[in-house]
Amino acid sequence: MRITSQLICQAADQLKGFVGLNRKTGQYIVRFSEDSFGMDVADDGIIPVSEFVWAPGPDQGMTLKRELIQLLLDQNIDDRINVTEPLRVYMNRRDVPEILAQRSLVQG
C-alpha cells in the first residue's frame, strides 16, 4: 500500500479522544471523554485529538506537527486513539517535510 499525504491527513482526522494541558504538571494528557479531565484542565483547553495534531501554518494553512503526534505516541495508547499505519509512516519519515494543508469544515 502506497502511503500518500492524503492518507496521512485522513488518518490524522480519524484520531480519537481529547487532549488537555494539565495546569499543575504542564503536560498534555489524553482522555476519552471531555468530562474525565477533572479540575486540572480548563474546560476551554480541551481539544479533540484530531485537531490537536494540527497547528497554524503559513498563509492560513495548517501543519501536521510531528512533535504533537509524538506527545500522543509517548502515552502508549496508540490503539485507543486510533493511530494507524499512515501516521506511523509519517512519523518515521523525517526526511520528508511536515505536511502543510488547507483544511476546511465540511458540513455533514
Phi and psi restraints in degrees (range 20) as a CNS / XPLOR table:
assign (resid 1 and name C) (resid 2 and name N)
       (resid 2 and name CA) (resid 2 and name C) 1.0 -84.3 20.0 2
assign (resid 2 and name N) (resid 2 and name CA)
       (resid 2 and name C) (resid 3 and name N) 1.0 127.0 20.0 2
assign (resid 2 and name C) (resid 3 and name N)
       (resid 3 and name CA) (resid 3 and name C) 1.0 -92.2 20.0 2
assign (resid 3 and name N) (resid 3 and name CA)
       (resid 3 and name C) (resid 4 and name N) 1.0 119.5 20.0 2
assign (resid 3 and name C) (resid 4 and name N)
       (resid 4 and name CA) (resid 4 and name C) 1.0 -108.5 20.0 2
assign (resid 4 and name N) (resid 4 and name CA)
       (resid 4 and name C) (resid 5 and name N) 1.0 166.4 20.0 2
assign (resid 4 and name C) (resid 5 and name N)
       (resid 5 and name CA) (resid 5 and name C) 1.0 -63.2 20.0 2
assign (resid 5 and name N) (resid 5 and name CA)
       (resid 5 and name C) (resid 6 and name N) 1.0 -30.7 20.0 2
assign (resid 5 and name C) (resid 6 and name N)
       (resid 6 and name CA) (resid 6 and name C) 1.0 -64.7 20.0 2
assign (resid 6 and name N) (resid 6 and name CA)
       (resid 6 and name C) (resid 7 and name N) 1.0 -42.9 20.0 2
assign (resid 6 and name C) (resid 7 and name N)
       (resid 7 and name CA) (resid 7 and name C) 1.0 -65.4 20.0 2
assign (resid 7 and name N) (resid 7 and name CA)
       (resid 7 and name C) (resid 8 and name N) 1.0 -36.9 20.0 2
assign (resid 7 and name C) (resid 8 and name N)
       (resid 8 and name CA) (resid 8 and name C) 1.0 -65.8 20.0 2
assign (resid 8 and name N) (resid 8 and name CA)
       (resid 8 and name C) (resid 9 and name N) 1.0 -44.3 20.0 2
assign (resid 8 and name C) (resid 9 and name N)
       (resid 9 and name CA) (resid 9 and name C) 1.0 -63.1 20.0 2
assign (resid 9 and name N) (resid 9 and name CA)
       (resid 9 and name C) (resid 10 and name N) 1.0 -41.2 20.0 2
assign (resid 9 and name C) (resid 10 and name N)
       (resid 10 and name CA) (resid 10 and name C) 1.0 -62.7 20.0 2
assign (resid 10 and name N) (resid 10 and name CA)
       (resid 10 and name C) (resid 11 and name N) 1.0 -41.1 20.0 2
assign (resid 10 and name C) (resid 11 and name N)
       (resid 11 and name CA) (resid 11 and name C) 1.0 -63.4 20.0 2
assign (resid 11 and name N) (resid 11 and name CA)
       (resid 11 and name C) (resid 12 and name N) 1.0 -39.1 20.0 2
assign (resid 11 and name C) (resid 12 and name N)
       (resid 12 and name CA) (resid 12 and name C) 1.0 -65.3 20.0 2
assign (resid 12 and name N) (resid 12 and name CA)
       (resid 12 and name C) (resid 13 and name N) 1.0 -39.5 20.0 2
assign (resid 12 and name C) (resid 13 and name N)
       (resid 13 and name CA) (resid 13 and name C) 1.0 -71.1 20.0 2
assign (resid 13 and name N) (resid 13 and name CA)
       (resid 13 and name C) (resid 14 and name N) 1.0 -15.6 20.0 2
assign (resid 13 and name C) (resid 14 and name N)
       (resid 14 and name CA) (resid 14 and name C) 1.0 -97.9 20.0 2
assign (resid 14 and name N) (resid 14 and name CA)
       (resid 14 and name C) (resid 15 and name N) 1.0 6.1 20.0 2
assign (resid 14 and name C) (resid 15 and name N)
       (resid 15 and name CA) (resid 15 and name C) 1.0 -65.2 20.0 2
assign (resid 15 and name N) (resid 15 and name CA)
       (resid 15 and name C) (resid 16 and name N) 1.0 146.4 20.0 2
assign (resid 15 and name C) (resid 16 and name N)
       (resid 16 and name CA) (resid 16 and name C) 1.0 -115.1 20.0 2
assign (resid 16 and name N) (resid 16 and name CA)
       (resid 16 and name C) (resid 17 and name N) 1.0 156.7 20.0 2
assign (resid 16 and name C) (resid 17 and name N)
       (resid 17 and name CA) (resid 17 and name C) 1.0 102.0 20.0 2
assign (resid 17 and name N) (resid 17 and name CA)
       (resid 17 and name C) (resid 18 and name N) 1.0 -173.0 20.0 2
assign (resid 17 and name C) (resid 18 and name N)
       (resid 18 and name CA) (resid 18 and name C) 1.0 -134.9 20.0 2
assign (resid 18 and name N) (resid 18 and name CA)
       (resid 18 and name C) (resid 19 and name N) 1.0 150.5 20.0 2
assign (resid 18 and name C) (resid 19 and name N)
       (resid 19 and name CA) (resid 19 and name C) 1.0 -119.5 20.0 2
assign (resid 19 and name N) (resid 19 and name CA)
       (resid 19 and name C) (resid 20 and name N) 1.0 140.7 20.0 2
assign (resid 19 and name C) (resid 20 and name N)
       (resid 20 and name CA) (resid 20 and name C) 1.0 -141.5 20.0 2
assign (resid 20 and name N) (resid 20 and name CA)
       (resid 20 and name C) (resid 21 and name N) 1.0 147.4 20.0 2
assign (resid 20 and name C) (resid 21 and name N)
       (resid 21 and name CA) (resid 21 and name C) 1.0 -88.7 20.0 2
assign (resid 21 and name N) (resid 21 and name CA)
       (resid 21 and name C) (resid 22 and name N) 1.0 116.9 20.0 2
assign (resid 21 and name C) (resid 22 and name N)
       (resid 22 and name CA) (resid 22 and name C) 1.0 -71.3 20.0 2
assign (resid 22 and name N) (resid 22 and name CA)
       (resid 22 and name C) (resid 23 and name N) 1.0 116.4 20.0 2
assign (resid 22 and name C) (resid 23 and name N)
       (resid 23 and name CA) (resid 23 and name C) 1.0 -66.6 20.0 2
assign (resid 23 and name N) (resid 23 and name CA)
       (resid 23 and name C) (resid 24 and name N) 1.0 -29.4 20.0 2
assign (resid 23 and name C) (resid 24 and name N)
       (resid 24 and name CA) (resid 24 and name C) 1.0 -76.2 20.0 2
assign (resid 24 and name N) (resid 24 and name CA)
       (resid 24 and name C) (resid 25 and name N) 1.0 -43.3 20.0 2
assign (resid 24 and name C) (resid 25 and name N)
       (resid 25 and name CA) (resid 25 and name C) 1.0 -97.0 20.0 2
assign (resid 25 and name N) (resid 25 and name CA)
       (resid 25 and name C) (resid 26 and name N) 1.0 -18.7 20.0 2
assign (resid 25 and name C) (resid 26 and name N)
       (resid 26 and name CA) (resid 26 and name C) 1.0 74.5 20.0 2
assign (resid 26 and name N) (resid 26 and name CA)
       (resid 26 and name C) (resid 27 and name N) 1.0 16.4 20.0 2
assign (resid 26 and name C) (resid 27 and name N)
       (resid 27 and name CA) (resid 27 and name C) 1.0 -112.3 20.0 2
assign (resid 27 and name N) (resid 27 and name CA)
       (resid 27 and name C) (resid 28 and name N) 1.0 148.6 20.0 2
assign (resid 27 and name C) (resid 28 and name N)
       (resid 28 and name CA) (resid 28 and name C) 1.0 -79.1 20.0 2
assign (resid 28 and name N) (resid 28 and name CA)
       (resid 28 and name C) (resid 29 and name N) 1.0 138.3 20.0 2
assign (resid 28 and name C) (resid 29 and name N)
       (resid 29 and name CA) (resid 29 and name C) 1.0 -126.8 20.0 2
assign (resid 29 and name N) (resid 29 and name CA)
       (resid 29 and name C) (resid 30 and name N) 1.0 152.9 20.0 2
assign (resid 29 and name C) (resid 30 and name N)
       (resid 30 and name CA) (resid 30 and name C) 1.0 -112.2 20.0 2
assign (resid 30 and name N) (resid 30 and name CA)
       (resid 30 and name C) (resid 31 and name N) 1.0 137.2 20.0 2
assign (resid 30 and name C) (resid 31 and name N)
       (resid 31 and name CA) (resid 31 and name C) 1.0 -135.6 20.0 2
assign (resid 31 and name N) (resid 31 and name CA)
       (resid 31 and name C) (resid 32 and name N) 1.0 166.3 20.0 2
assign (resid 31 and name C) (resid 32 and name N)
       (resid 32 and name CA) (resid 32 and name C) 1.0 -110.6 20.0 2
assign (resid 32 and name N) (resid 32 and name CA)
       (resid 32 and name C) (resid 33 and name N) 1.0 7.0 20.0 2
assign (resid 32 and name C) (resid 33 and name N)
       (resid 33 and name CA) (resid 33 and name C) 1.0 -145.7 20.0 2
assign (resid 33 and name N) (resid 33 and name CA)
       (resid 33 and name C) (resid 34 and name N) 1.0 139.4 20.0 2
assign (resid 33 and name C) (resid 34 and name N)
       (resid 34 and name CA) (resid 34 and name C) 1.0 -61.7 20.0 2
assign (resid 34 and name N) (resid 34 and name CA)
       (resid 34 and name C) (resid 35 and name N) 1.0 -26.6 20.0 2
assign (resid 34 and name C) (resid 35 and name N)
       (resid 35 and name CA) (resid 35 and name C) 1.0 -78.8 20.0 2
assign (resid 35 and name N) (resid 35 and name CA)
       (resid 35 and name C) (resid 36 and name N) 1.0 -10.2 20.0 2
assign (resid 35 and name C) (resid 36 and name N)
       (resid 36 and name CA) (resid 36 and name C) 1.0 -94.5 20.0 2
assign (resid 36 and name N) (resid 36 and name CA)
       (resid 36 and name C) (resid 37 and name N) 1.0 8.2 20.0 2
assign (resid 36 and name C) (resid 37 and name N)
       (resid 37 and name CA) (resid 37 and name C) 1.0 -80.9 20.0 2
assign (resid 37 and name N) (resid 37 and name CA)
       (resid 37 and name C) (resid 38 and name N) 1.0 -28.6 20.0 2
assign (resid 37 and name C) (resid 38 and name N)
       (resid 38 and name CA) (resid 38 and name C) 1.0 75.7 20.0 2
assign (resid 38 and name N) (resid 38 and name CA)
       (resid 38 and name C) (resid 39 and name N) 1.0 -160.9 20.0 2
assign (resid 38 and name C) (resid 39 and name N)
       (resid 39 and name CA) (resid 39 and name C) 1.0 -81.4 20.0 2
assign (resid 39 and name N) (resid 39 and name CA)
       (resid 39 and name C) (resid 40 and name N) 1.0 -9.6 20.0 2
assign (resid 39 and name C) (resid 40 and name N)
       (resid 40 and name CA) (resid 40 and name C) 1.0 -80.2 20.0 2
assign (resid 40 and name N) (resid 40 and name CA)
       (resid 40 and name C) (resid 41 and name N) 1.0 -10.5 20.0 2
assign (resid 40 and name C) (resid 41 and name N)
       (resid 41 and name CA) (resid 41 and name C) 1.0 -126.0 20.0 2
assign (resid 41 and name N) (resid 41 and name CA)
       (resid 41 and name C) (resid 42 and name N) 1.0 126.3 20.0 2
assign (resid 41 and name C) (resid 42 and name N)
       (resid 42 and name CA) (resid 42 and name C) 1.0 -66.6 20.0 2
assign (resid 42 and name N) (resid 42 and name CA)
       (resid 42 and name C) (resid 43 and name N) 1.0 140.0 20.0 2
assign (resid 42 and name C) (resid 43 and name N)
       (resid 43 and name CA) (resid 43 and name C) 1.0 -55.3 20.0 2
assign (resid 43 and name N) (resid 43 and name CA)
       (resid 43 and name C) (resid 44 and name N) 1.0 -37.7 20.0 2
assign (resid 43 and name C) (resid 44 and name N)
       (resid 44 and name CA) (resid 44 and name C) 1.0 -79.1 20.0 2
assign (resid 44 and name N) (resid 44 and name CA)
       (resid 44 and name C) (resid 45 and name N) 1.0 -0.9 20.0 2
assign (resid 44 and name C) (resid 45 and name N)
       (resid 45 and name CA) (resid 45 and name C) 1.0 -104.2 20.0 2
assign (resid 45 and name N) (resid 45 and name CA)
       (resid 45 and name C) (resid 46 and name N) 1.0 8.4 20.0 2
assign (resid 45 and name C) (resid 46 and name N)
       (resid 46 and name CA) (resid 46 and name C) 1.0 -90.2 20.0 2
assign (resid 46 and name N) (resid 46 and name CA)
       (resid 46 and name C) (resid 47 and name N) 1.0 124.4 20.0 2
assign (resid 46 and name C) (resid 47 and name N)
       (resid 47 and name CA) (resid 47 and name C) 1.0 -126.0 20.0 2
assign (resid 47 and name N) (resid 47 and name CA)
       (resid 47 and name C) (resid 48 and name N) 1.0 135.5 20.0 2
assign (resid 47 and name C) (resid 48 and name N)
       (resid 48 and name CA) (resid 48 and name C) 1.0 -58.7 20.0 2
assign (resid 48 and name N) (resid 48 and name CA)
       (resid 48 and name C) (resid 49 and name N) 1.0 139.7 20.0 2
assign (resid 48 and name C) (resid 49 and name N)
       (resid 49 and name CA) (resid 49 and name C) 1.0 -54.9 20.0 2
assign (resid 49 and name N) (resid 49 and name CA)
       (resid 49 and name C) (resid 50 and name N) 1.0 -39.3 20.0 2
assign (resid 49 and name C) (resid 50 and name N)
       (resid 50 and name CA) (resid 50 and name C) 1.0 -64.0 20.0 2
assign (resid 50 and name N) (resid 50 and name CA)
       (resid 50 and name C) (resid 51 and name N) 1.0 -21.2 20.0 2
assign (resid 50 and name C) (resid 51 and name N)
       (resid 51 and name CA) (resid 51 and name C) 1.0 -94.8 20.0 2
assign (resid 51 and name N) (resid 51 and name CA)
       (resid 51 and name C) (resid 52 and name N) 1.0 -30.1 20.0 2
assign (resid 51 and name C) (resid 52 and name N)
       (resid 52 and name CA) (resid 52 and name C) 1.0 -58.7 20.0 2
assign (resid 52 and name N) (resid 52 and name CA)
       (resid 52 and name C) (resid 53 and name N) 1.0 -36.7 20.0 2
assign (resid 52 and name C) (resid 53 and name N)
       (resid 53 and name CA) (resid 53 and name C) 1.0 -76.1 20.0 2
assign (resid 53 and name N) (resid 53 and name CA)
       (resid 53 and name C) (resid 54 and name N) 1.0 -8.7 20.0 2
assign (resid 53 and name C) (resid 54 and name N)
       (resid 54 and name CA) (resid 54 and name C) 1.0 -102.4 20.0 2
assign (resid 54 and name N) (resid 54 and name CA)
       (resid 54 and name C) (resid 55 and name N) 1.0 138.1 20.0 2
assign (resid 54 and name C) (resid 55 and name N)
       (resid 55 and name CA) (resid 55 and name C) 1.0 -128.1 20.0 2
assign (resid 55 and name N) (resid 55 and name CA)
       (resid 55 and name C) (resid 56 and name N) 1.0 150.4 20.0 2
assign (resid 55 and name C) (resid 56 and name N)
       (resid 56 and name CA) (resid 56 and name C) 1.0 -56.5 20.0 2
assign (resid 56 and name N) (resid 56 and name CA)
       (resid 56 and name C) (resid 57 and name N) 1.0 136.0 20.0 2
assign (resid 56 and name C) (resid 57 and name N)
       (resid 57 and name CA) (resid 57 and name C) 1.0 -119.7 20.0 2
assign (resid 57 and name N) (resid 57 and name CA)
       (resid 57 and name C) (resid 58 and name N) 1.0 -167.3 20.0 2
assign (resid 57 and name C) (resid 58 and name N)
       (resid 58 and name CA) (resid 58 and name C) 1.0 -71.3 20.0 2
assign (resid 58 and name N) (resid 58 and name CA)
       (resid 58 and name C) (resid 59 and name N) 1.0 152.3 20.0 2
assign (resid 58 and name C) (resid 59 and name N)
       (resid 59 and name CA) (resid 59 and name C) 1.0 53.6 20.0 2
assign (resid 59 and name N) (resid 59 and name CA)
       (resid 59 and name C) (resid 60 and name N) 1.0 43.7 20.0 2
assign (resid 59 and name C) (resid 60 and name N)
       (resid 60 and name CA) (resid 60 and name C) 1.0 63.9 20.0 2
assign (resid 60 and name N) (resid 60 and name CA)
       (resid 60 and name C) (resid 61 and name N) 1.0 15.8 20.0 2
assign (resid 60 and name C) (resid 61 and name N)
       (resid 61 and name CA) (resid 61 and name C) 1.0 -86.0 20.0 2
assign (resid 61 and name N) (resid 61 and name CA)
       (resid 61 and name C) (resid 62 and name N) 1.0 175.8 20.0 2
assign (resid 61 and name C) (resid 62 and name N)
       (resid 62 and name CA) (resid 62 and name C) 1.0 -125.6 20.0 2
assign (resid 62 and name N) (resid 62 and name CA)
       (resid 62 and name C) (resid 63 and name N) 1.0 143.0 20.0 2
assign (resid 62 and name C) (resid 63 and name N)
       (resid 63 and name CA) (resid 63 and name C) 1.0 -110.3 20.0 2
assign (resid 63 and name N) (resid 63 and name CA)
       (resid 63 and name C) (resid 64 and name N) 1.0 130.4 20.0 2
assign (resid 63 and name C) (resid 64 and name N)
       (resid 64 and name CA) (resid 64 and name C) 1.0 -81.0 20.0 2
assign (resid 64 and name N) (resid 64 and name CA)
       (resid 64 and name C) (resid 65 and name N) 1.0 104.4 20.0 2
assign (resid 64 and name C) (resid 65 and name N)
       (resid 65 and name CA) (resid 65 and name C) 1.0 -86.2 20.0 2
assign (resid 65 and name N) (resid 65 and name CA)
       (resid 65 and name C) (resid 66 and name N) 1.0 118.4 20.0 2
assign (resid 65 and name C) (resid 66 and name N)
       (resid 66 and name CA) (resid 66 and name C) 1.0 -61.9 20.0 2
assign (resid 66 and name N) (resid 66 and name CA)
       (resid 66 and name C) (resid 67 and name N) 1.0 -38.0 20.0 2
assign (resid 66 and name C) (resid 67 and name N)
       (resid 67 and name CA) (resid 67 and name C) 1.0 -59.0 20.0 2
assign (resid 67 and name N) (resid 67 and name CA)
       (resid 67 and name C) (resid 68 and name N) 1.0 -39.7 20.0 2
assign (resid 67 and name C) (resid 68 and name N)
       (resid 68 and name CA) (resid 68 and name C) 1.0 -75.0 20.0 2
assign (resid 68 and name N) (resid 68 and name CA)
       (resid 68 and name C) (resid 69 and name N) 1.0 -36.6 20.0 2
assign (resid 68 and name C) (resid 69 and name N)
       (resid 69 and name CA) (resid 69 and name C) 1.0 -63.5 20.0 2
assign (resid 69 and name N) (resid 69 and name CA)
       (resid 69 and name C) (resid 70 and name N) 1.0 -40.2 20.0 2
assign (resid 69 and name C) (resid 70 and name N)
       (resid 70 and name CA) (resid 70 and name C) 1.0 -62.7 20.0 2
assign (resid 70 and name N) (resid 70 and name CA)
       (resid 70 and name C) (resid 71 and name N) 1.0 -37.0 20.0 2
assign (resid 70 and name C) (resid 71 and name N)
       (resid 71 and name CA) (resid 71 and name C) 1.0 -56.6 20.0 2
assign (resid 71 and name N) (resid 71 and name CA)
       (resid 71 and name C) (resid 72 and name N) 1.0 -38.5 20.0 2
assign (resid 71 and name C) (resid 72 and name N)
       (resid 72 and name CA) (resid 72 and name C) 1.0 -71.9 20.0 2
assign (resid 72 and name N) (resid 72 and name CA)
       (resid 72 and name C) (resid 73 and name N) 1.0 -44.4 20.0 2
assign (resid 72 and name C) (resid 73 and name N)
       (resid 73 and name CA) (resid 73 and name C) 1.0 -62.5 20.0 2
assign (resid 73 and name N) (resid 73 and name CA)
       (resid 73 and name C) (resid 74 and name N) 1.0 -33.5 20.0 2
assign (resid 73 and name C) (resid 74 and name N)
       (resid 74 and name CA) (resid 74 and name C) 1.0 -64.1 20.0 2
assign (resid 74 and name N) (resid 74 and name CA)
       (resid 74 and name C) (resid 75 and name N) 1.0 -17.2 20.0 2
assign (resid 74 and name C) (resid 75 and name N)
       (resid 75 and name CA) (resid 75 and name C) 1.0 -87.1 20.0 2
assign (resid 75 and name N) (resid 75 and name CA)
       (resid 75 and name C) (resid 76 and name N) 1.0 -2.4 20.0 2
assign (resid 75 and name C) (resid 76 and name N)
       (resid 76 and name CA) (resid 76 and name C) 1.0 54.3 20.0 2
assign (resid 76 and name N) (resid 76 and name CA)
       (resid 76 and name C) (resid 77 and name N) 1.0 43.9 20.0 2
assign (resid 76 and name C) (resid 77 and name N)
       (resid 77 and name CA) (resid 77 and name C) 1.0 -128.1 20.0 2
assign (resid 77 and name N) (resid 77 and name CA)
       (resid 77 and name C) (resid 78 and name N) 1.0 36.7 20.0 2
assign (resid 77 and name C) (resid 78 and name N)
       (resid 78 and name CA) (resid 78 and name C) 1.0 -49.7 20.0 2
assign (resid 78 and name N) (resid 78 and name CA)
       (resid 78 and name C) (resid 79 and name N) 1.0 -47.1 20.0 2
assign (resid 78 and name C) (resid 79 and name N)
       (resid 79 and name CA) (resid 79 and name C) 1.0 -65.4 20.0 2
assign (resid 79 and name N) (resid 79 and name CA)
       (resid 79 and name C) (resid 80 and name N) 1.0 -40.5 20.0 2
assign (resid 79 and name C) (resid 80 and name N)
       (resid 80 and name CA) (resid 80 and name C) 1.0 -67.9 20.0 2
assign (resid 80 and name N) (resid 80 and name CA)
       (resid 80 and name C) (resid 81 and name N) 1.0 -34.3 20.0 2
assign (resid 80 and name C) (resid 81 and name N)
       (resid 81 and name CA) (resid 81 and name C) 1.0 -93.2 20.0 2
assign (resid 81 and name N) (resid 81 and name CA)
       (resid 81 and name C) (resid 82 and name N) 1.0 0.7 20.0 2
assign (resid 81 and name C) (resid 82 and name N)
       (resid 82 and name CA) (resid 82 and name C) 1.0 72.4 20.0 2
assign (resid 82 and name N) (resid 82 and name CA)
       (resid 82 and name C) (resid 83 and name N) 1.0 44.6 20.0 2
assign (resid 82 and name C) (resid 83 and name N)
       (resid 83 and name CA) (resid 83 and name C) 1.0 -75.5 20.0 2
assign (resid 83 and name N) (resid 83 and name CA)
       (resid 83 and name C) (resid 84 and name N) 1.0 120.3 20.0 2
assign (resid 83 and name C) (resid 84 and name N)
       (resid 84 and name CA) (resid 84 and name C) 1.0 -111.3 20.0 2
assign (resid 84 and name N) (resid 84 and name CA)
       (resid 84 and name C) (resid 85 and name N) 1.0 174.0 20.0 2
assign (resid 84 and name C) (resid 85 and name N)
       (resid 85 and name CA) (resid 85 and name C) 1.0 -54.7 20.0 2
assign (resid 85 and name N) (resid 85 and name CA)
       (resid 85 and name C) (resid 86 and name N) 1.0 -42.4 20.0 2
assign (resid 85 and name C) (resid 86 and name N)
       (resid 86 and name CA) (resid 86 and name C) 1.0 -57.1 20.0 2
assign (resid 86 and name N) (resid 86 and name CA)
       (resid 86 and name C) (resid 87 and name N) 1.0 -37.9 20.0 2
assign (resid 86 and name C) (resid 87 and name N)
       (resid 87 and name CA) (resid 87 and name C) 1.0 -71.0 20.0 2
assign (resid 87 and name N) (resid 87 and name CA)
       (resid 87 and name C) (resid 88 and name N) 1.0 -34.5 20.0 2
assign (resid 87 and name C) (resid 88 and name N)
       (resid 88 and name CA) (resid 88 and name C) 1.0 -65.0 20.0 2
assign (resid 88 and name N) (resid 88 and name CA)
       (resid 88 and name C) (resid 89 and name N) 1.0 -41.8 20.0 2
assign (resid 88 and name C) (resid 89 and name N)
       (resid 89 and name CA) (resid 89 and name C) 1.0 -62.4 20.0 2
assign (resid 89 and name N) (resid 89 and name CA)
       (resid 89 and name C) (resid 90 and name N) 1.0 -44.9 20.0 2
assign (resid 89 and name C) (resid 90 and name N)
       (resid 90 and name CA) (resid 90 and name C) 1.0 -58.1 20.0 2
assign (resid 90 and name N) (resid 90 and name CA)
       (resid 90 and name C) (resid 91 and name N) 1.0 -42.0 20.0 2
assign (resid 90 and name C) (resid 91 and name N)
       (resid 91 and name CA) (resid 91 and name C) 1.0 -69.7 20.0 2
assign (resid 91 and name N) (resid 91 and name CA)
       (resid 91 and name C) (resid 92 and name N) 1.0 -30.1 20.0 2
assign (resid 91 and name C) (resid 92 and name N)
       (resid 92 and name CA) (resid 92 and name C) 1.0 -84.5 20.0 2
assign (resid 92 and name N) (resid 92 and name CA)
       (resid 92 and name C) (resid 93 and name N) 1.0 -16.2 20.0 2
assign (resid 92 and name C) (resid 93 and name N)
       (resid 93 and name CA) (resid 93 and name C) 1.0 -96.9 20.0 2
assign (resid 93 and name N) (resid 93 and name CA)
       (resid 93 and name C) (resid 94 and name N) 1.0 71.5 20.0 2
assign (resid 93 and name C) (resid 94 and name N)
       (resid 94 and name CA) (resid 94 and name C) 1.0 -70.2 20.0 2
assign (resid 94 and name N) (resid 94 and name CA)
       (resid 94 and name C) (resid 95 and name N) 1.0 -14.4 20.0 2
assign (resid 94 and name C) (resid 95 and name N)
       (resid 95 and name CA) (resid 95 and name C) 1.0 -78.4 20.0 2
assign (resid 95 and name N) (resid 95 and name CA)
       (resid 95 and name C) (resid 96 and name N) 1.0 -9.8 20.0 2
assign (resid 95 and name C) (resid 96 and name N)
       (resid 96 and name CA) (resid 96 and name C) 1.0 -103.9 20.0 2
assign (resid 96 and name N) (resid 96 and name CA)
       (resid 96 and name C) (resid 97 and name N) 1.0 132.9 20.0 2
assign (resid 96 and name C) (resid 97 and name N)
       (resid 97 and name CA) (resid 97 and name C) 1.0 -63.9 20.0 2
assign (resid 97 and name N) (resid 97 and name CA)
       (resid 97 and name C) (resid 98 and name N) 1.0 160.2 20.0 2
assign (resid 97 and name C) (resid 98 and name N)
       (resid 98 and name CA) (resid 98 and name C) 1.0 -61.2 20.0 2
assign (resid 98 and name N) (resid 98 and name CA)
       (resid 98 and name C) (resid 99 and name N) 1.0 148.1 20.0 2
assign (resid 98 and name C) (resid 99 and name N)
       (resid 99 and name CA) (resid 99 and name C) 1.0 -74.3 20.0 2
assign (resid 99 and name N) (resid 99 and name CA)
       (resid 99 and name C) (resid 100 and name N) 1.0 131.9 20.0 2
assign (resid 99 and name C) (resid 100 and name N)
       (resid 100 and name CA) (resid 100 and name C) 1.0 -113.4 20.0 2
assign (resid 100 and name N) (resid 100 and name CA)
       (resid 100 and name C) (resid 101 and name N) 1.0 125.3 20.0 2
assign (resid 100 and name C) (resid 101 and name N)
       (resid 101 and name CA) (resid 101 and name C) 1.0 -138.1 20.0 2
assign (resid 101 and name N) (resid 101 and name CA)
       (resid 101 and name C) (resid 102 and name N) 1.0 152.4 20.0 2
assign (resid 101 and name C) (resid 102 and name N)
       (resid 102 and name CA) (resid 102 and name C) 1.0 -90.4 20.0 2
assign (resid 102 and name N) (resid 102 and name CA)
       (resid 102 and name C) (resid 103 and name N) 1.0 122.1 20.0 2
assign (resid 102 and name C) (resid 103 and name N)
       (resid 103 and name CA) (resid 103 and name C) 1.0 -116.2 20.0 2
assign (resid 103 and name N) (resid 103 and name CA)
       (resid 103 and name C) (resid 104 and name N) 1.0 145.2 20.0 2
assign (resid 103 and name C) (resid 104 and name N)
       (resid 104 and name CA) (resid 104 and name C) 1.0 -144.9 20.0 2
assign (resid 104 and name N) (resid 104 and name CA)
       (resid 104 and name C) (resid 105 and name N) 1.0 156.0 20.0 2
assign (resid 104 and name C) (resid 105 and name N)
       (resid 105 and name CA) (resid 105 and name C) 1.0 -79.0 20.0 2
assign (resid 105 and name N) (resid 105 and name CA)
       (resid 105 and name C) (resid 106 and name N) 1.0 127.0 20.0 2
assign (resid 105 and name C) (resid 106 and name N)
       (resid 106 and name CA) (resid 106 and name C) 1.0 -102.7 20.0 2
assign (resid 106 and name N) (resid 106 and name CA)
       (resid 106 and name C) (resid 107 and name N) 1.0 123.6 20.0 2
assign (resid 106 and name C) (resid 107 and name N)
       (resid 107 and name CA) (resid 107 and name C) 1.0 -73.1 20.0 2
assign (resid 107 and name N) (resid 107 and name CA)
       (resid 107 and name C) (resid 108 and name N) 1.0 128.3 20.0 2
